[in-house]
Amino acid sequence: MNCSSLGHHFCVVSILMGALVAKLVRTTSPSSLVLVFAMSLVVVCCFGASESDFLLKFKEELTNSTSLTNWNPSTGPCDWNRGNWIGVLCLNGSVWGLQLENMGLTGVIDVETLSSLPNFRTISLMNNNFEGTWPGLGKIETLRSVYLSNNKFSGEIPDDAFQRMESLKRVLLSNNHFTGPIPSSLAELPNLVELRLDGNLFEGQIPGFKENSMRSLNLANNNLEGAIPTSLSKMDATSFKGNKNLCGPPLRSCDVPNASKSAKLLKVAITLMVVGIILAVIAATCIIIQCKRQNTIQLGRATSNDSNMIASSFREEPHKLPVKGGHYMWRPDQGKLSFVRDDIERFDLQDLLRASAEILGSGTFGSSYKAVIMSGQALVVKRYKQMKNVGREEFHEHMRRLGRLRHPNLQPLAAYYYRKEEKLLISEFVENGSLASLLHGNHTVDNPGLDWQTRLKIVKGVARGLDYLYKELPIVVPHGHIKSSNVLIDEFYEPLLTDYALRPVINPEHAHATMIAYKSPEYAREGHTSGKTDIWSLGILILEILTGKYPENYLSQGYESNADLATWVNTMVKEKRTSEVFDKDMIGTKNSKGEMINLLKIGLCCCEEDVGRRLGIRQVMEKINELKDGSDADEDLTSNASEGYAWSSRGTDDDFSYSNR
């Protein structure tokens, strides 16, 4: 008997059944034969279908499933802890979950079939095109994680949808079209630690979630109202933004004026209001007089000293007019802001000029400033002087193209300002700053380095964002300037790519001298970039995240093999010092060493000098999506083989490379 073809459990039961049948037949009792027949039916019913059959039946209900071409019944879905089929997660030889992201999938999610998988624990169908109502995942009571963000689901979720899913820890339903109230059964889950419902149409009050269980929450941009439950009062205010009628900590107070207050108090209030209006008029008059006297336009006070004033950075430029006192004035009357998003509060150029501001830094393209306008909204204004070779209409068209891009891992452009001499690009401010500052800043006990789980989350997010750019932009190098300072980190430690797709509007000579794409091996060797140039930049970024070392590639004028971070990693591996490669400030690595090694290999394969051997974006996505962060005890798995790709590390020892299987 071939046990591998029938399944381990079926073979064990079959062997036991054979022994039992032999014994019962010898008794020659009619009742015994009836018992044998009944037990045979039980075995056939219980073990008639394999996990392969269930998964293939699930696939039949999907449309546009071309990404699942290797789901073949001739090969089992699992090879112990390694998945043989794309997107299949395995544990101890059994299907543990599905991770079918960024595949353009549509059709029906066959929950009934998935519920037949005995060890099924997690499902991720993020960034696809599924439509319709809630798919009824409550039938799979053992689920621990549900990831359905960035699809087109709609309608109300039944109030009891999560009633029996007591093992559920993570629910991500962001950016769909769900309506109605948030199900109360969701709030009653005893082990829920992460919930993201942002970007939907949920309405009504927030149900009372259990105390101290939630670690990450986002309910932003819905139609929720009423008081925020006290159990959520310590969450960040950004978790609730975009819900105009929510109140209570951490937002504004829910207190309303008492209509029964005495007339005396009302008179006092009216008197104070009149006095306030008079004082405001006087103050406004003084401000107007002062502004006319200075005859200058200033972009606001700096938070530290005069060197941080944006107005001072406009000096000694040909389009600044000298005024009394030796200062310069920037004339804003030659254009206006052009908005490319409808979901942001409108402001004009004068609002920016009057804003309180601070300088954030000076990059390869120009200076960046944080400006807080009168409404309290924080913005980032970037000044670009190296875009003079592009015409007005061409620039407008490219900005509109960037404005149409929508992805959770892209920092969206909000507005721009066109002038031939310089341009302004404006986006919303991200509080946590850049990945570079988190990786290379000073780490203390109170400010530790990023842990393994967060670093893997950032790598996956960056890869998803880059994959989206490859799909949406008809240019050879869709990003062109991938580096850690161009990856912003939001309040949930999701990465946001910035400064993407600017090569078409940057002056060529400046682009060739400064952009990361032009520091690639192929540009140094052949004088041109390729469709895999951004993959090389991604590989350097992955190695930077894992090692904590700042790549000299960012500082060199071109590609220098000796200064290449990948070269250093390979040298360490050849010397049998692989464990010394990883950032010593990285915590949370217990039970994850195997996955860290696998990510290191992915980074090295992205850095192949030979473009033909370098991974493509689809291969990168498949490999990265297979990695697990080891945050749960039963998720501490390590992958020890690839899925048909020969992983190389540019000449390292055999024990650090994969071979075709």
C-alpha positions, -999 to +999 in steps of 0.1 A: +000+000+000+013+035-009+006+056+022+018+088+007-008+087-021-037+080+003-028+102+032-012+092+064-044+091+085-063+070+059-035+044+058-034+041+096-072+036+097-070+012+068-044-010+085-065-011+117-096-019+097-078-047+079-069-063+112-103-059+126-120-073+095-098-104+096-107-110+132-144-105+127-146-127+096-131-156+116-161-153+140-185-159+110-212-142+130-238-124+107-239-095+132-201-091+129-203-089+091-230-061+094-206-043+117-178-046+092-199-032+065-210-002+086-175+006+096-163+004+060-189+031+051-176+053+079-141+050+066-152+058+030-172+088+042-145+102+064-114+096+042-129+096+007-116+131-002-081+144+003-069+180+010-059+182-026-095+175-036-108+202-013-084+228-026-091+220-062-128+222-055-122+256-039-103+267-070-131+257-093-153+284-078-127+311-085-124+330-118-092+345-132-072+320-113-043+318-137-019+325-108-027+290-094-013+270-123+007+247-102-023+235-082-019+200-097-034+168-082-003+149-093+016+167-065+003+171-030-002+206-017+022+201+012+057+187+017+056+187+056+061+224+065+066+236+029+038+244+005+042+228-030+012+248-043+014+286-047-002+304-018-007+272+003+006+274+039+015+240+055+022+227+090+032+191+098+021+179+064-014+194+065-029+226+049-027+253+076-038+283+055-041+302+022-023+334+013-036+343-022-028+380-024-024+404-053-036+378-079-067+396-094-089+368-081-127+370-084-156+345-081-170+327-051-151+319-018-162+283-012-162+285+026-180+251+029-151+234+012-125+252+033-143+242+065-135+205+055-098+211+060-092+199+096-062+222+104-072+253+085-062+284+106-056+314+084-069+329+051-056+360+033-073+372+000-061+408+002-057+430-028-080+410-052-113+418-068-138+397-048-173+412-047-206+405-029-216+402+007-197+388+037-185+353+027-197+336+059-163+326+073-179+318+106-184+283+094-146+278+099-147+281+137-109+274+141-097+304+121-071+326+137-066+352+110-089+367+084-073+391+058-098+404+032-086+441+028-086+459-005-114+440-023-150+450-032-171+433-006-203+452+003-234+450+024-240+444+061-220+418+081-245+397+102-243+406+139-235+369+148-210+365+120-181+359+145-201+343+173-183+309+175-148+320+162-132+322+197-097+315+183-098+346+160-069+370+166-066+392+135-093+406+113-084+429+084-113+442+063-099+476+052-109+494+020-141+475+011-177+487+009-192+471+040-222+489+055-243+488+086-232+485+122-200+468+134-211+433+145-213+429+182-199+394+179-167+409+167-163+429+198-169+398+220-140+378+206-118+369+236-084+368+217-087+396+192-055+416+190-057+434+156-087+448+139-087+470+108-121+482+094-109+515+079-121+527+045-156+511+046-191+525+052-198+511+087-223+532+107-238+535+141-220+532+174-188+513+181-196+482+202-178+477+236-146+458+229-130+438+257-105+455+279-067+452+273-070+427+245-066+450+214-031+459+204-038+474+169-071+491+158-081+512+128-118+523+123-109+554+103-129+568+074-164+552+081-197+568+092-195+558+129-210+581+155-215+584+193-191+579+222-160+558+218-160+529+243-138+534+273-119+502+264-107+519+233-100+554+248-062+548+249-059+541+212-044+566+189-067+593+176-058+585+140-076+551+146-109+571+145-103+599+120-128+605+092-158+597+114-173+632+119-198+622+146-175+602+169-166+618+202-149+610+235-113+602+243-090+602+224-112+626+203-131+657+215-154+655+245-190+643+241-203+670+265-231+691+251-244+724+264-273+721+289-303+738+276-316+744+311-288+767+322-299+799+338-304+831+318-277+847+338-251+823+325-264+828+290-260+865+293-224+861+305-217+838+275-231+864+251-211+892+267-179+871+265-187+863+229-191+900+220-159+910+238-141+881+220-153+893+186-142+929+193-107+916+204-105+894+173-113+924+150-086+945+167-061+916+165-069+911+128-065+947+121-031+948+138-019+917+118-030+932+085-011+964+093+020+945+104+019+924+072+017+954+050+045+971+068+068+941+063+057+937+027+069+901+027+054+866+026+066+842+051+057+805+053+054+806+091+075+803+122+099+775+126+097+752+155+133+756+165+152+786+150+153+809+120+173+784+099+142+763+097+120+790+082+110+780+047+109+816+036+146+819+044+154+791+020+140+811-009+168+836-008+192+843-036+171+828-064+163+846-096+125+846-091+127+861-056+122+899-055+143+919-030+123+940-005+132+963+022+154+948+049+175+926+026+149+898+026+133+882-004+097+876-014+084+846-033+057+857-056+028+832-055+006+850-080+018+830-110-002+799-104-023+779-079-023+746-063-037+717-083-054+689-063-053+653-075-074+638-046-110+644-036-107+630-001-085+657+014-094+690+029-089+719+004-064+746+011-047+772-011-012+785-016-017+814+009-026+788+036+008+772+030+025+806+031+009+814+064+015+780+079+036+771+109+065+752+094+097+733+101+123+719+078+125+681+076+156+678+056+173+682+022+173+652-001+187+645-036+157+663-052+154+693-029+142+704+006+112+690+025+091+709+050+063+701+075+036+727+073+007+728+097-022+749+082-048+768+101-072+738+103-045+718+121-038+695+092-001+686+089+013+684+054+047+677+038+058+702+011+087+691-012+104+716-034+119+703-066+143+724-087+155+697-110+123+694-131+130+723-155+132+702-187+096+691-187+068+711-202+037+724-184+012+700-200+035+670-197+041+677-161+003+682-154-005+649-171+022+630-152+009+644-119-026+634-127-014+599-135+003+597-101-029+611-085-049+582-098-026+556-081-043+541-050-026+515-029-022+510+009+016+510+006+019+542-015+020+577+001-006+594-021+001+627-037-025+653-025-017+684-046+011+701-066+022+735-077+038+742-111+063+769-119+090+765-146+118+772-122+106+748-094+077+726-084+060+718-051+046+683-044+023+681-013+012+651+007-001+643+041+025+642+070+033+607+084+041+608+121+066+579+124+089+593+098+111+573+075+124+537+077+159+551+076+154+570+108+139+539+126+167+516+114+197+539+120+186+562+148+198+559+184+183+528+201+177+527+238+157+506+263+129+530+259+134+533+221+144+498+209+152+487+174+125+473+151+116+437+159+116+408+133+079+408+129+078+445+121+107+443+097+091+414+078+058+434+077+076+463+062+094+442+036+060+427+026+044+461+024+072+476+003+070+446-021+032+449-025+036+486-032+063+480-058+043+452-074+014+476-078+036+502-095+049+475-119+013+467-128+000+503-131+028+523-147+040+519-183+076+528-176+107+506-174+116+516-138+083+523-121+098+536-089+134+545-097+145+557-063+139+529-037+159+535-005+150+535+032+146+573+034+119+570+007+099+545+028+076+562+054+061+543+083+026+550+094+011+546+129+004+509+123+040+504+110+027+499+075+053+511+049+044+538+024+066+543-007+073+579-016+092+597-043+080+571-068+077+574-106+094+608-108+120+598-134+099+610-163+099+646-149+134+648-134+161+664-155+181+635-170+215+647-159+203+650-123+186+616-124+217+599-137+238+614-109+215+609-079+187+583-084+193+548-070+182+532-103+213+546-120+236+530-093+226+495-104+250+470-119+234+470-154+236+508-157+273+507-148+280+479-172+256+486-201+247+522-197+209+516-193+184+504-168+161+474-171+128+461-160+145+445-130+164+476-119+139+483-091+143+447-080+180+453-074+171+484-053+145+463-034+172+437-027+195+463-012+167+476+010+159+441+022+195+435+032+196+469+049+165+460+069+180+427+080+215+439+087+209+473+101+238+486+080+235+518+060+243+509+023+272+527+008+253+523-025+232+553-015+262+575-013+283+564-042+281+581-076+276+548-095+277+511-089+308+500-070+309+462-063+333+467-034+308+491-017+278+469-025+260+457+007+252+424-011+289+418-016+296+422+022+268+398+030+282+372+006+316+376+021+303+370+056+285+339+044+316+325+027+334+329+059+308+309+078+297+341+097+261+343+086+248+348+122+269+380+124+251+395+094+218+402+112+212+435+131+219+430+168+192+455+176+166+433+160+145+416+187+117+390+185+139+365+165+131+334+186+118+306+164+123+327+133+160+322+123+150+300+094+127+326+080+153+353+085+178+332+065+151+328+037+145+365+035+183+371+034+184+347+004+156+366-013+175+399-009+206+384-024+187+369-053+172+404-060+208+418-060+221+394-087+245+414-110+233+393-139+199+407-148+188+374-164+194+355-131+177+382-110+142+375-097+112+391-113+086+409-093+061+380-094+088+356-081+097+381-054+061+384-043+056+346-042+088+341-021+081+369+003+045+360+008+056+325+019+075+339+049+059+338+084+068+361+112+067+335+140+044+356+162+023+326+172+036+294+187+022+272+159+034+297+133+071+293+142+080+275+110+110+276+088+111+269+051+139+249+038+133+247+001+121+269-027+093+262-051+112+254-083+136+283-084+174+279-081+183+304-054+219+316-056+239+340-036+265+351-062+291+325-055+285+316-018+289+282-003+266+254-012+250+254+022+236+288+015+220+281-018+190+262-031+189+238-059+160+228-082+139+201-067 
